[in-house]
Amino acid sequence: MEPRSRRAQRRREQSGGPPAGKSPAGKSPPAGPPADRSPPGGPHGKGAATRRAILHAAIARFGREGYRSTSVTDIARDASVGGSVAYAYFPNKEGLFFAAVDEDAAGLIGEALASALGTPDSRDWPRAIMFTALAALDRHPLARRILGGLEPEVTSRVLEMPSLTDLRKVCADRLRADQLDGIVRPDIDPFVVANGIVTIMLSLLMSLVQLGEETATAYGDDVAAVFDAAVAPVADLHD
C-alpha cells in the first residue's frame, strides 16, 4: 500500500500545489506548519499570556482579512505587543497562521464536543457535533474562513491539524464505548470509522458554509440516516 505521506504529496502535485517542504514565490501559506515555540515561563507564566494574546489577535485578523492581507506587525499591534515580540513564540508568519488556525479549530471542536457528547446513550452524536459546530462558527472567524474555502492553499491540509487528530481519537473512543454498550455494531473498527465520520463531517461543514446554512435544515435527517446506517447494529436497522 502506498505510504500516507506519499499519497498526500501526490494529491498536492495533481492539484497543482507545491511538493511538501517547498513554497514558491507568491504561494502562501507553505506546505506545512512550522512548529511554534514554547512560551517562556511555562504554560501559566507571562509568556503564555502573551502568546495567547498574539494567537487571539491572529485569529481575529486572519479571519477578517485573510493570510495575504495580514502582516505580523498588524497582529502585534492588535495584541498590544512590540512588532518583533511574535517571533519569540512563532518562527514566522506562516507558523503563526497555522497555530492560529489550529487554535480556532480546537475551540470550535471543543464547543461541539461539550454539547454533542453529553448524551451517553445516543447514536446521534455525529450529527450533533456537526450542527453544534455549525451554530458556533460565528464565534470562530478563522475556522469559518477556512471552511468557506477562502484560504485554498490551506484547505487541502486541514485534515492534518492536531485538533482534528484529537477529534478522531474522541470519536473512536466514543464508538468503542458504544460497542461495549451494544449501541454500535461490534464488527466495525472504531478508529477507521471515526476517521470516516470526521472526514464526512468536515466535508459537510464546508458545503454548509459555502452553500448556505438552510441546507442543514433540508438534509439534516438524511445525514443522520447515513451515520446511523454505518454504525447501528443490524437488528436495530430492521426494527
C-alpha positions as CSV (number, residue, x, y, z in Angstrom):
1,M,0.0,0.0,0.0
2,E,1.3,3.5,-0.9
3,P,2.5,5.3,2.3
4,R,0.2,8.0,3.6
5,S,2.8,10.8,3.2
6,R,3.3,9.8,-0.5
7,R,-0.4,9.8,-1.2
8,A,-0.7,13.3,0.3
9,Q,2.2,14.6,-1.8
10,R,0.7,13.0,-4.9
11,R,-2.6,14.7,-4.3
12,R,-0.8,18.1,-3.9
13,E,1.0,17.6,-7.2
14,Q,-2.2,16.5,-9.0
15,S,-3.9,19.7,-7.8
16,G,-1.1,21.9,-8.9
17,G,0.2,22.6,-5.4
18,P,3.9,22.6,-4.4
19,P,5.6,19.4,-3.2
20,A,5.9,19.1,0.6
21,G,8.6,21.3,2.0
22,K,8.5,23.8,-0.9
23,S,6.8,27.2,-1.1
24,P,7.4,29.0,-4.4
25,A,7.2,32.8,-4.5
26,G,3.7,34.1,-4.5
27,K,2.3,31.0,-2.9
28,S,1.1,31.1,0.6
29,P,0.9,29.6,3.2
30,P,3.6,26.9,2.9
31,A,3.1,23.2,2.5
32,G,3.3,22.5,6.3
33,P,3.1,24.4,9.6
34,P,6.5,25.3,11.1
35,A,6.5,24.3,14.8
36,D,5.9,27.2,17.1
37,R,8.0,27.8,20.2
38,S,7.2,27.1,23.8
39,P,6.4,30.2,25.8
40,P,9.0,31.4,28.3
41,G,7.9,30.8,31.9
42,G,5.8,27.7,31.2
43,P,2.1,27.4,30.4
44,H,0.9,29.7,33.1
45,G,3.5,32.4,33.1
46,K,3.6,35.8,31.5
47,G,5.0,34.4,28.3
48,A,2.0,32.1,27.9
49,A,-0.4,35.0,28.4
50,T,1.5,37.0,25.7
51,R,1.4,34.0,23.4
52,R,-2.4,33.7,23.9
53,A,-2.9,37.4,23.2
54,I,-1.0,37.1,20.0
55,L,-2.9,34.0,18.9
56,H,-6.3,35.6,19.7
57,A,-5.3,38.7,17.7
58,A,-4.1,36.5,14.8
59,I,-7.4,34.5,14.8
60,A,-9.4,37.8,14.5
61,R,-7.1,39.4,12.0
62,F,-6.6,36.4,9.7
63,G,-10.2,35.5,10.0
64,R,-11.3,39.0,8.9
65,E,-8.7,39.9,6.3
66,G,-7.1,36.6,5.3
67,Y,-3.5,35.4,5.1
68,R,-2.1,37.6,2.3
69,S,-3.6,40.9,3.6
70,T,-2.3,40.4,7.1
71,S,1.1,41.2,8.5
72,V,2.7,40.1,11.7
73,T,3.0,43.8,12.5
74,D,-0.8,44.1,12.3
75,I,-1.2,41.2,14.7
76,A,1.3,42.5,17.1
77,R,-0.4,45.9,17.2
78,D,-3.8,44.2,17.8
79,A,-2.2,42.2,20.6
80,S,-0.6,45.4,22.1
81,V,2.9,44.0,21.9
82,G,6.0,45.1,20.1
83,G,6.4,44.4,16.4
84,S,9.0,41.7,16.9
85,V,7.6,40.0,20.0
86,A,5.6,37.5,18.0
87,Y,8.8,36.0,16.7
88,A,9.7,34.9,20.2
89,Y,6.8,32.5,20.0
90,F,6.3,31.7,16.3
91,P,9.1,31.3,13.8
92,N,7.4,33.3,11.0
93,K,4.1,34.5,9.7
94,E,3.3,31.0,8.3
95,G,3.9,29.4,11.7
96,L,1.7,31.9,13.4
97,F,-1.1,31.4,10.8
98,F,-1.1,27.6,11.2
99,A,-1.0,27.9,15.0
100,A,-4.0,30.3,14.8
101,V,-6.0,28.0,12.5
102,D,-5.4,25.1,14.9
103,E,-6.3,27.2,18.0
104,D,-9.5,28.4,16.5
105,A,-10.4,24.9,15.2
106,A,-9.7,23.4,18.6
107,G,-12.0,26.0,20.2
108,L,-14.8,25.2,17.7
109,I,-14.4,21.4,18.2
110,G,-14.3,21.8,22.0
111,E,-17.7,23.6,21.9
112,A,-19.2,21.0,19.7
113,L,-17.9,18.1,21.8
114,A,-19.1,19.6,25.1
115,S,-22.6,19.7,23.8
116,A,-22.8,16.7,21.5
117,L,-21.3,14.1,23.7
118,G,-23.5,14.9,26.7
119,T,-26.0,12.1,25.9
120,P,-24.3,8.8,26.7
121,D,-27.0,6.5,25.2
122,S,-27.5,8.3,21.8
123,R,-26.1,7.3,18.4
124,D,-27.0,10.7,17.1
125,W,-23.8,12.4,18.4
126,P,-22.0,12.7,14.9
127,R,-24.8,14.9,13.6
128,A,-24.9,16.7,16.9
129,I,-21.2,17.5,16.7
130,M,-21.6,18.8,13.1
131,F,-24.7,21.0,13.8
132,T,-23.3,22.3,17.1
133,A,-20.1,23.3,15.3
134,L,-22.1,25.0,12.5
135,A,-24.0,27.0,15.1
136,A,-20.8,28.1,16.8
137,L,-18.9,29.2,13.7
138,D,-19.7,32.9,14.2
139,R,-17.5,32.8,17.3
140,H,-14.6,31.2,15.3
141,P,-13.9,33.5,12.3
142,L,-10.7,31.9,11.1
143,A,-12.2,28.4,11.2
144,R,-15.2,29.7,9.2
145,R,-12.9,31.3,6.7
146,I,-11.0,28.0,6.2
147,L,-14.3,26.1,5.8
148,G,-15.6,28.7,3.4
149,G,-12.7,28.0,1.0
150,L,-11.2,31.4,1.3
151,E,-7.7,30.1,2.0
152,P,-7.4,27.4,-0.7
153,E,-3.7,26.8,-0.1
154,V,-4.6,25.5,3.4
155,T,-7.8,23.6,2.8
156,S,-6.1,20.5,1.5
157,R,-4.1,20.3,4.7
158,V,-6.9,20.9,7.2
159,L,-7.2,17.1,7.8
160,E,-3.7,17.0,9.3
161,M,-4.3,19.6,12.0
162,P,-3.7,18.4,15.6
163,S,-7.2,19.5,16.6
164,L,-8.7,17.1,14.1
165,T,-6.4,14.3,15.2
166,D,-7.7,14.8,18.7
167,L,-11.3,14.8,17.4
168,R,-10.7,11.5,15.6
169,K,-9.5,10.0,18.9
170,V,-12.5,11.2,20.8
171,C,-14.9,9.8,18.2
172,A,-13.0,6.5,18.2
173,D,-13.2,6.3,22.0
174,R,-17.0,7.0,21.9
175,L,-17.6,4.3,19.2
176,R,-15.6,1.8,21.2
177,A,-17.6,2.6,24.4
178,D,-20.9,2.4,22.4
179,Q,-19.8,-1.0,21.1
180,L,-19.4,-2.3,24.7
181,D,-22.9,-0.9,25.5
182,G,-24.4,-2.6,22.4
183,I,-25.4,0.7,20.8
184,V,-22.9,0.4,17.9
185,R,-22.3,-2.8,15.8
186,P,-19.4,-4.8,17.1
187,D,-17.8,-5.7,13.7
188,I,-16.5,-2.2,12.8
189,D,-13.1,-0.8,13.5
190,P,-13.7,2.3,15.8
191,F,-10.6,4.1,14.6
192,V,-11.3,3.6,10.9
193,V,-15.0,4.6,11.2
194,A,-14.1,7.6,13.3
195,N,-11.7,8.8,10.6
196,G,-14.5,8.4,8.1
197,I,-17.0,10.2,10.3
198,V,-14.7,13.2,10.9
199,T,-13.9,13.4,7.1
200,I,-17.6,13.4,6.3
201,M,-18.4,16.0,9.0
202,L,-15.7,18.3,7.7
203,S,-16.8,18.0,4.1
204,L,-20.4,18.7,5.1
205,L,-19.4,21.7,7.2
206,M,-17.5,23.1,4.2
207,S,-20.6,22.5,2.0
208,L,-23.0,24.1,4.5
209,V,-20.8,27.2,5.0
210,Q,-20.3,27.6,1.2
211,L,-23.9,26.8,0.1
212,G,-25.8,28.3,3.0
213,E,-26.9,27.0,6.4
214,E,-30.5,26.4,5.2
215,T,-29.1,23.3,3.6
216,A,-28.7,21.9,7.1
217,T,-32.4,22.0,7.8
218,A,-33.3,20.4,4.5
219,Y,-30.8,17.5,4.7
220,G,-30.1,17.1,8.4
221,D,-32.3,13.9,8.7
222,D,-30.7,12.4,5.7
223,V,-27.2,12.9,7.1
224,A,-28.3,11.3,10.4
225,A,-29.6,8.3,8.5
226,V,-26.3,7.8,6.8
227,F,-24.4,7.9,10.1
228,D,-26.9,5.6,11.7
229,A,-26.7,3.1,8.9
230,A,-22.9,2.9,9.3
231,V,-22.8,2.1,13.0
232,A,-26.2,0.7,14.1
233,P,-26.5,-3.0,14.9
234,V,-28.2,-4.8,12.1
235,A,-31.2,-5.8,14.3
236,D,-31.8,-2.1,15.0
237,L,-32.0,-1.2,11.3
238,H,-34.7,-3.8,10.7
239,D,-36.9,-2.7,13.7
